[in-house]
Amino acid sequence: MNIYTLNNILQEIKDVPVNRLEELYQLIHSLTPKTKQSESLREKILTFGGAFGDMSEKDYANYLNQTKKVRTLFYDRNTDL
């Protein structure tokens, strides 16, 4: 890609309406290599690190038990297709 092409693209981007910028970002992001996307996803996931750090062990154990019960209820049932 030459600098002329890049400048043309940047000139076009500046005219995109503000309410369409997220859509443009998603489109551009979909064109990037998967390794870059997976790194972005990894960073988003890591932002949740320590999210339960302020819970007591008892509360956290109760949370895990409830989560297991709900998963069993919804995902371990037989369905007729």
PDB file as gemmi writes it, atoms N, CA and C in Angstrom:
CRYST1    1.000    1.000    1.000  90.00  90.00  90.00 P 1                      
ATOM      1  N   MET A   1       0.850  -1.168   0.000  1.00  0.00           N  
ATOM      2  CA  MET A   1       0.000   0.000   0.000  1.00  0.00           C  
ATOM      3  C   MET A   1       0.898   1.235   0.000  1.00  0.00           C  
ATOM      4  N   ASN A   2       0.557   2.171  -0.803  1.00  0.00           N  
ATOM      5  CA  ASN A   2       1.362   3.387  -0.829  1.00  0.00           C  
ATOM      6  C   ASN A   2       0.707   4.475   0.026  1.00  0.00           C  
ATOM      7  N   ILE A   3       1.448   5.513   0.288  1.00  0.00           N  
ATOM      8  CA  ILE A   3       0.988   6.601   1.147  1.00  0.00           C  
ATOM      9  C   ILE A   3      -0.202   7.333   0.541  1.00  0.00           C  
ATOM     10  N   TYR A   4      -0.274   7.361  -0.783  1.00  0.00           N  
ATOM     11  CA  TYR A   4      -1.397   8.013  -1.465  1.00  0.00           C  
ATOM     12  C   TYR A   4      -2.697   7.299  -1.138  1.00  0.00           C  
ATOM     13  N   THR A   5      -2.701   5.975  -1.190  1.00  0.00           N  
ATOM     14  CA  THR A   5      -3.889   5.189  -0.879  1.00  0.00           C  
ATOM     15  C   THR A   5      -4.295   5.396   0.576  1.00  0.00           C  
ATOM     16  N   LEU A   6      -3.340   5.365   1.483  1.00  0.00           N  
ATOM     17  CA  LEU A   6      -3.626   5.562   2.897  1.00  0.00           C  
ATOM     18  C   LEU A   6      -4.230   6.944   3.142  1.00  0.00           C  
ATOM     19  N   ASN A   7      -3.673   7.957   2.527  1.00  0.00           N  
ATOM     20  CA  ASN A   7      -4.215   9.313   2.682  1.00  0.00           C  
ATOM     21  C   ASN A   7      -5.638   9.406   2.145  1.00  0.00           C  
ATOM     22  N   ASN A   8      -5.911   8.754   1.027  1.00  0.00           N  
ATOM     23  CA  ASN A   8      -7.270   8.760   0.476  1.00  0.00           C  
ATOM     24  C   ASN A   8      -8.255   8.095   1.438  1.00  0.00           C  
ATOM     25  N   ILE A   9      -7.844   6.987   2.012  1.00  0.00           N  
ATOM     26  CA  ILE A   9      -8.703   6.285   2.968  1.00  0.00           C  
ATOM     27  C   ILE A   9      -8.972   7.175   4.182  1.00  0.00           C  
ATOM     28  N   LEU A  10      -7.947   7.812   4.704  1.00  0.00           N  
ATOM     29  CA  LEU A  10      -8.121   8.684   5.861  1.00  0.00           C  
ATOM     30  C   LEU A  10      -9.024   9.873   5.535  1.00  0.00           C  
ATOM     31  N   GLN A  11      -8.916  10.406   4.335  1.00  0.00           N  
ATOM     32  CA  GLN A  11      -9.785  11.508   3.927  1.00  0.00           C  
ATOM     33  C   GLN A  11     -11.250  11.062   3.898  1.00  0.00           C  
ATOM     34  N   GLU A  12     -11.497   9.853   3.413  1.00  0.00           N  
ATOM     35  CA  GLU A  12     -12.859   9.329   3.370  1.00  0.00           C  
ATOM     36  C   GLU A  12     -13.406   9.070   4.775  1.00  0.00           C  
ATOM     37  N   ILE A  13     -12.562   8.560   5.644  1.00  0.00           N  
ATOM     38  CA  ILE A  13     -12.991   8.244   7.004  1.00  0.00           C  
ATOM     39  C   ILE A  13     -13.433   9.495   7.753  1.00  0.00           C  
ATOM     40  N   LYS A  14     -12.785  10.605   7.525  1.00  0.00           N  
ATOM     41  CA  LYS A  14     -13.145  11.828   8.249  1.00  0.00           C  
ATOM     42  C   LYS A  14     -14.562  12.298   7.918  1.00  0.00           C  
ATOM     43  N   ASP A  15     -15.109  11.825   6.801  1.00  0.00           N  
ATOM     44  CA  ASP A  15     -16.462  12.224   6.400  1.00  0.00           C  
ATOM     45  C   ASP A  15     -17.545  11.261   6.901  1.00  0.00           C  
ATOM     46  N   VAL A  16     -17.145  10.208   7.578  1.00  0.00           N  
ATOM     47  CA  VAL A  16     -18.124   9.253   8.096  1.00  0.00           C  
ATOM     48  C   VAL A  16     -18.889   9.904   9.250  1.00  0.00           C  
ATOM     49  N   PRO A  17     -20.226   9.835   9.227  1.00  0.00           N  
ATOM     50  CA  PRO A  17     -21.009  10.419  10.329  1.00  0.00           C  
ATOM     51  C   PRO A  17     -20.663   9.763  11.659  1.00  0.00           C  
ATOM     52  N   VAL A  18     -20.695  10.536  12.707  1.00  0.00           N  
ATOM     53  CA  VAL A  18     -20.311  10.061  14.037  1.00  0.00           C  
ATOM     54  C   VAL A  18     -21.137   8.844  14.448  1.00  0.00           C  
ATOM     55  N   ASN A  19     -22.410   8.829  14.105  1.00  0.00           N  
ATOM     56  CA  ASN A  19     -23.264   7.704  14.518  1.00  0.00           C  
ATOM     57  C   ASN A  19     -22.947   6.414  13.762  1.00  0.00           C  
ATOM     58  N   ARG A  20     -22.072   6.455  12.790  1.00  0.00           N  
ATOM     59  CA  ARG A  20     -21.685   5.255  12.036  1.00  0.00           C  
ATOM     60  C   ARG A  20     -20.258   4.817  12.328  1.00  0.00           C  
ATOM     61  N   LEU A  21     -19.562   5.518  13.234  1.00  0.00           N  
ATOM     62  CA  LEU A  21     -18.158   5.200  13.498  1.00  0.00           C  
ATOM     63  C   LEU A  21     -17.975   3.819  14.121  1.00  0.00           C  
ATOM     64  N   GLU A  22     -18.879   3.414  15.003  1.00  0.00           N  
ATOM     65  CA  GLU A  22     -18.759   2.085  15.606  1.00  0.00           C  
ATOM     66  C   GLU A  22     -18.888   1.007  14.535  1.00  0.00           C  
ATOM     67  N   GLU A  23     -19.814   1.187  13.626  1.00  0.00           N  
ATOM     68  CA  GLU A  23     -19.985   0.241  12.516  1.00  0.00           C  
ATOM     69  C   GLU A  23     -18.726   0.189  11.652  1.00  0.00           C  
ATOM     70  N   LEU A  24     -18.147   1.339  11.378  1.00  0.00           N  
ATOM     71  CA  LEU A  24     -16.906   1.394  10.605  1.00  0.00           C  
ATOM     72  C   LEU A  24     -15.785   0.690  11.350  1.00  0.00           C  
ATOM     73  N   TYR A  25     -15.696   0.932  12.643  1.00  0.00           N  
ATOM     74  CA  TYR A  25     -14.668   0.277  13.450  1.00  0.00           C  
ATOM     75  C   TYR A  25     -14.812  -1.242  13.377  1.00  0.00           C  
ATOM     76  N   GLN A  26     -16.036  -1.739  13.505  1.00  0.00           N  
ATOM     77  CA  GLN A  26     -16.268  -3.182  13.444  1.00  0.00           C  
ATOM     78  C   GLN A  26     -15.863  -3.747  12.081  1.00  0.00           C  
ATOM     79  N   LEU A  27     -16.165  -3.018  11.021  1.00  0.00           N  
ATOM     80  CA  LEU A  27     -15.785  -3.461   9.679  1.00  0.00           C  
ATOM     81  C   LEU A  27     -14.263  -3.520   9.546  1.00  0.00           C  
ATOM     82  N   ILE A  28     -13.596  -2.470   9.956  1.00  0.00           N  
ATOM     83  CA  ILE A  28     -12.131  -2.447   9.877  1.00  0.00           C  
ATOM     84  C   ILE A  28     -11.546  -3.558  10.733  1.00  0.00           C  
ATOM     85  N   HIS A  29     -12.103  -3.732  11.923  1.00  0.00           N  
ATOM     86  CA  HIS A  29     -11.622  -4.773  12.834  1.00  0.00           C  
ATOM     87  C   HIS A  29     -11.803  -6.165  12.225  1.00  0.00           C  
ATOM     88  N   SER A  30     -12.875  -6.357  11.478  1.00  0.00           N  
ATOM     89  CA  SER A  30     -13.120  -7.666  10.864  1.00  0.00           C  
ATOM     90  C   SER A  30     -12.111  -7.969   9.754  1.00  0.00           C  
ATOM     91  N   LEU A  31     -11.444  -6.957   9.240  1.00  0.00           N  
ATOM     92  CA  LEU A  31     -10.461  -7.137   8.170  1.00  0.00           C  
ATOM     93  C   LEU A  31      -9.049  -7.349   8.689  1.00  0.00           C  
ATOM     94  N   THR A  32      -8.845  -7.175   9.988  1.00  0.00           N  
ATOM     95  CA  THR A  32      -7.506  -7.340  10.556  1.00  0.00           C  
ATOM     96  C   THR A  32      -7.216  -8.816  10.798  1.00  0.00           C  
ATOM     97  N   PRO A  33      -5.956  -9.167  10.860  1.00  0.00           N  
ATOM     98  CA  PRO A  33      -5.606 -10.581  11.092  1.00  0.00           C  
ATOM     99  C   PRO A  33      -6.185 -11.082  12.410  1.00  0.00           C  
ATOM    100  N   LYS A  34      -6.510 -12.374  12.437  1.00  0.00           N  
ATOM    101  CA  LYS A  34      -7.144 -12.982  13.604  1.00  0.00           C  
ATOM    102  C   LYS A  34      -6.278 -12.879  14.854  1.00  0.00           C  
ATOM    103  N   THR A  35      -4.962 -12.885  14.718  1.00  0.00           N  
ATOM    104  CA  THR A  35      -4.108 -12.800  15.913  1.00  0.00           C  
ATOM    105  C   THR A  35      -4.314 -11.468  16.608  1.00  0.00           C  
ATOM    106  N   LYS A  36      -4.512 -10.419  15.852  1.00  0.00           N  
ATOM    107  CA  LYS A  36      -4.757  -9.117  16.453  1.00  0.00           C  
ATOM    108  C   LYS A  36      -6.118  -9.116  17.140  1.00  0.00           C  
ATOM    109  N   GLN A  37      -7.124  -9.741  16.520  1.00  0.00           N  
ATOM    110  CA  GLN A  37      -8.446  -9.830  17.121  1.00  0.00           C  
ATOM    111  C   GLN A  37      -8.405 -10.632  18.407  1.00  0.00           C  
ATOM    112  N   SER A  38      -7.682 -11.755  18.403  1.00  0.00           N  
ATOM    113  CA  SER A  38      -7.640 -12.583  19.596  1.00  0.00           C  
ATOM    114  C   SER A  38      -6.922 -11.863  20.732  1.00  0.00           C  
ATOM    115  N   GLU A  39      -5.939 -11.042  20.424  1.00  0.00           N  
ATOM    116  CA  GLU A  39      -5.268 -10.256  21.465  1.00  0.00           C  
ATOM    117  C   GLU A  39      -6.234  -9.239  22.055  1.00  0.00           C  
ATOM    118  N   SER A  40      -7.060  -8.638  21.221  1.00  0.00           N  
ATOM    119  CA  SER A  40      -8.059  -7.689  21.705  1.00  0.00           C  
ATOM    120  C   SER A  40      -9.064  -8.392  22.610  1.00  0.00           C  
ATOM    121  N   LEU A  41      -9.500  -9.569  22.212  1.00  0.00           N  
ATOM    122  CA  LEU A  41     -10.427 -10.346  23.032  1.00  0.00           C  
ATOM    123  C   LEU A  41      -9.774 -10.731  24.349  1.00  0.00           C  
ATOM    124  N   ARG A  42      -8.527 -11.128  24.298  1.00  0.00           N  
ATOM    125  CA  ARG A  42      -7.783 -11.496  25.511  1.00  0.00           C  
ATOM    126  C   ARG A  42      -7.745 -10.316  26.479  1.00  0.00           C  
ATOM    127  N   GLU A  43      -7.481  -9.127  25.967  1.00  0.00           N  
ATOM    128  CA  GLU A  43      -7.425  -7.943  26.813  1.00  0.00           C  
ATOM    129  C   GLU A  43      -8.787  -7.654  27.443  1.00  0.00           C  
ATOM    130  N   LYS A  44      -9.869  -7.827  26.677  1.00  0.00           N  
ATOM    131  CA  LYS A  44     -11.216  -7.616  27.222  1.00  0.00           C  
ATOM    132  C   LYS A  44     -11.517  -8.612  28.332  1.00  0.00           C  
ATOM    133  N   ILE A  45     -11.146  -9.863  28.119  1.00  0.00           N  
ATOM    134  CA  ILE A  45     -11.387 -10.896  29.123  1.00  0.00           C  
ATOM    135  C   ILE A  45     -10.595 -10.604  30.396  1.00  0.00           C  
ATOM    136  N   LEU A  46      -9.358 -10.166  30.244  1.00  0.00           N  
ATOM    137  CA  LEU A  46      -8.512  -9.896  31.404  1.00  0.00           C  
ATOM    138  C   LEU A  46      -9.022  -8.733  32.252  1.00  0.00           C  
ATOM    139  N   THR A  47      -9.855  -7.862  31.677  1.00  0.00           N  
ATOM    140  CA  THR A  47     -10.401  -6.759  32.477  1.00  0.00           C  
ATOM    141  C   THR A  47     -11.318  -7.275  33.579  1.00  0.00           C  
ATOM    142  N   PHE A  48     -11.794  -8.519  33.459  1.00  0.00           N  
ATOM    143  CA  PHE A  48     -12.649  -9.092  34.492  1.00  0.00           C  
ATOM    144  C   PHE A  48     -11.840  -9.748  35.610  1.00  0.00           C  
ATOM    145  N   GLY A  49     -10.539  -9.827  35.452  1.00  0.00           N  
ATOM    146  CA  GLY A  49      -9.691 -10.443  36.466  1.00  0.00           C  
ATOM    147  C   GLY A  49      -9.886  -9.770  37.817  1.00  0.00           C  
ATOM    148  N   GLY A  50     -10.090 -10.565  38.829  1.00  0.00           N  
ATOM    149  CA  GLY A  50     -10.287 -10.027  40.171  1.00  0.00           C  
ATOM    150  C   GLY A  50     -11.683  -9.497  40.439  1.00  0.00           C  
ATOM    151  N   ALA A  51     -12.609  -9.729  39.508  1.00  0.00           N  
ATOM    152  CA  ALA A  51     -13.967  -9.214  39.670  1.00  0.00           C  
ATOM    153  C   ALA A  51     -14.642  -9.750  40.925  1.00  0.00           C  
ATOM    154  N   PHE A  52     -14.250 -10.938  41.359  1.00  0.00           N  
ATOM    155  CA  PHE A  52     -14.852 -11.524  42.556  1.00  0.00           C  
ATOM    156  C   PHE A  52     -13.941 -11.396  43.768  1.00  0.00           C  
ATOM    157  N   GLY A  53     -12.902 -10.609  43.650  1.00  0.00           N  
ATOM    158  CA  GLY A  53     -11.912 -10.492  44.706  1.00  0.00           C  
ATOM    159  C   GLY A  53     -12.444  -9.930  46.012  1.00  0.00           C  
ATOM    160  N   ASP A  54     -13.512  -9.136  45.943  1.00  0.00           N  
ATOM    161  CA  ASP A  54     -14.037  -8.550  47.169  1.00  0.00           C  
ATOM    162  C   ASP A  54     -15.126  -9.401  47.818  1.00  0.00           C  
ATOM    163  N   MET A  55     -15.413 -10.578  47.242  1.00  0.00           N  
ATOM    164  CA  MET A  55     -16.408 -11.483  47.825  1.00  0.00           C  
ATOM    165  C   MET A  55     -15.754 -12.360  48.887  1.00  0.00           C  
ATOM    166  N   SER A  56     -16.528 -12.679  49.901  1.00  0.00           N  
ATOM    167  CA  SER A  56     -16.019 -13.615  50.903  1.00  0.00           C  
ATOM    168  C   SER A  56     -15.972 -15.008  50.275  1.00  0.00           C  
ATOM    169  N   GLU A  57     -15.198 -15.881  50.869  1.00  0.00           N  
ATOM    170  CA  GLU A  57     -15.112 -17.251  50.339  1.00  0.00           C  
ATOM    171  C   GLU A  57     -16.474 -17.931  50.381  1.00  0.00           C  
ATOM    172  N   LYS A  58     -17.225 -17.669  51.432  1.00  0.00           N  
ATOM    173  CA  LYS A  58     -18.568 -18.261  51.560  1.00  0.00           C  
ATOM    174  C   LYS A  58     -19.479 -17.779  50.431  1.00  0.00           C  
ATOM    175  N   ASP A  59     -19.497 -16.467  50.185  1.00  0.00           N  
ATOM    176  CA  ASP A  59     -20.328 -15.919  49.111  1.00  0.00           C  
ATOM    177  C   ASP A  59     -19.899 -16.455  47.754  1.00  0.00           C  
ATOM    178  N   TYR A  60     -18.589 -16.554  47.543  1.00  0.00           N  
ATOM    179  CA  TYR A  60     -18.084 -17.066  46.265  1.00  0.00           C  
ATOM    180  C   TYR A  60     -18.477 -18.535  46.086  1.00  0.00           C  
ATOM    181  N   ALA A  61     -18.393 -19.322  47.146  1.00  0.00           N  
ATOM    182  CA  ALA A  61     -18.801 -20.729  47.080  1.00  0.00           C  
ATOM    183  C   ALA A  61     -20.288 -20.832  46.762  1.00  0.00           C  
ATOM    184  N   ASN A  62     -21.100 -19.974  47.385  1.00  0.00           N  
ATOM    185  CA  ASN A  62     -22.535 -19.963  47.085  1.00  0.00           C  
ATOM    186  C   ASN A  62     -22.790 -19.592  45.623  1.00  0.00           C  
ATOM    187  N   TYR A  63     -22.045 -18.614  45.130  1.00  0.00           N  
ATOM    188  CA  TYR A  63     -22.159 -18.207  43.725  1.00  0.00           C  
ATOM    189  C   TYR A  63     -21.841 -19.386  42.800  1.00  0.00           C  
ATOM    190  N   LEU A  64     -20.760 -20.094  43.077  1.00  0.00           N  
ATOM    191  CA  LEU A  64     -20.382 -21.241  42.246  1.00  0.00           C  
ATOM    192  C   LEU A  64     -21.448 -22.339  42.299  1.00  0.00           C  
ATOM    193  N   ASN A  65     -21.980 -22.610  43.484  1.00  0.00           N  
ATOM    194  CA  ASN A  65     -23.028 -23.631  43.614  1.00  0.00           C  
ATOM    195  C   ASN A  65     -24.273 -23.254  42.827  1.00  0.00           C  
ATOM    196  N   GLN A  66     -24.682 -22.000  42.926  1.00  0.00           N  
ATOM    197  CA  GLN A  66     -25.858 -21.545  42.177  1.00  0.00           C  
ATOM    198  C   GLN A  66     -25.617 -21.629  40.677  1.00  0.00           C  
ATOM    199  N   THR A  67     -24.418 -21.272  40.248  1.00  0.00           N  
ATOM    200  CA  THR A  67     -24.084 -21.335  38.829  1.00  0.00           C  
ATOM    201  C   THR A  67     -24.151 -22.771  38.327  1.00  0.00           C  
ATOM    202  N   LYS A  68     -23.631 -23.707  39.097  1.00  0.00           N  
ATOM    203  CA  LYS A  68     -23.691 -25.121  38.715  1.00  0.00           C  
ATOM    204  C   LYS A  68     -25.120 -25.619  38.641  1.00  0.00           C  
ATOM    205  N   LYS A  69     -25.970 -25.210  39.599  1.00  0.00           N  
ATOM    206  CA  LYS A  69     -27.369 -25.627  39.594  1.00  0.00           C  
ATOM    207  C   LYS A  69     -28.086 -25.115  38.352  1.00  0.00           C  
ATOM    208  N   VAL A  70     -27.874 -23.844  38.032  1.00  0.00           N  
ATOM    209  CA  VAL A  70     -28.534 -23.251  36.871  1.00  0.00           C  
ATOM    210  C   VAL A  70     -28.060 -23.923  35.584  1.00  0.00           C  
ATOM    211  N   ARG A  71     -26.772 -24.168  35.476  1.00  0.00           N  
ATOM    212  CA  ARG A  71     -26.251 -24.849  34.278  1.00  0.00           C  
ATOM    213  C   ARG A  71     -26.859 -26.237  34.134  1.00  0.00           C  
ATOM    214  N   THR A  72     -26.931 -26.953  35.237  1.00  0.00           N  
ATOM    215  CA  THR A  72     -27.513 -28.297  35.206  1.00  0.00           C  
ATOM    216  C   THR A  72     -28.975 -28.225  34.787  1.00  0.00           C  
ATOM    217  N   LEU A  73     -29.697 -27.278  35.350  1.00  0.00           N  
ATOM    218  CA  LEU A  73     -31.110 -27.119  35.042  1.00  0.00           C  
ATOM    219  C   LEU A  73     -31.343 -26.835  33.560  1.00  0.00           C  
ATOM    220  N   PHE A  74     -30.539 -25.946  32.996  1.00  0.00           N  
ATOM    221  CA  PHE A  74     -30.766 -25.529  31.619  1.00  0.00           C  
ATOM    222  C   PHE A  74     -30.073 -26.375  30.554  1.00  0.00           C  
ATOM    223  N   TYR A  75     -28.944 -26.972  30.886  1.00  0.00           N  
ATOM    224  CA  TYR A  75     -28.156 -27.620  29.849  1.00  0.00           C  
ATOM    225  C   TYR A  75     -28.076 -29.135  29.961  1.00  0.00           C  
ATOM    226  N   ASP A  76     -28.455 -29.703  31.078  1.00  0.00           N  
ATOM    227  CA  ASP A  76     -28.376 -31.153  31.242  1.00  0.00           C  
ATOM    228  C   ASP A  76     -29.745 -31.809  31.174  1.00  0.00           C  
ATOM    229  N   ARG A  77     -30.603 -31.291  30.360  1.00  0.00           N  
ATOM    230  CA  ARG A  77     -31.935 -31.872  30.255  1.00  0.00           C  
ATOM    231  C   ARG A  77     -32.120 -32.494  28.870  1.00  0.00           C  
ATOM    232  N   ASN A  78     -32.981 -33.477  28.810  1.00  0.00           N  
ATOM    233  CA  ASN A  78     -33.282 -34.134  27.536  1.00  0.00           C  
ATOM    234  C   ASN A  78     -34.309 -33.324  26.774  1.00  0.00           C  
ATOM    235  N   THR A  79     -34.093 -33.216  25.494  1.00  0.00           N  
ATOM    236  CA  THR A  79     -35.056 -32.498  24.659  1.00  0.00           C  
ATOM    237  C   THR A  79     -35.399 -33.376  23.471  1.00  0.00           C  
ATOM    238  N   ASP A  80     -36.660 -33.329  23.087  1.00  0.00           N  
ATOM    239  CA  ASP A  80     -37.104 -34.053  21.907  1.00  0.00           C  
ATOM    240  C   ASP A  80     -37.075 -33.114  20.717  1.00  0.00           C  
ATOM    241  N   LEU A  81     -36.310 -33.514  19.731  1.00  0.00           N  
ATOM    242  CA  LEU A  81     -36.204 -32.678  18.523  1.00  0.00           C  
ATOM    243  C   LEU A  81     -36.977 -33.279  17.395  1.00  0.00           C  
TER     244      LEU A  81                                                      
END                                                                             
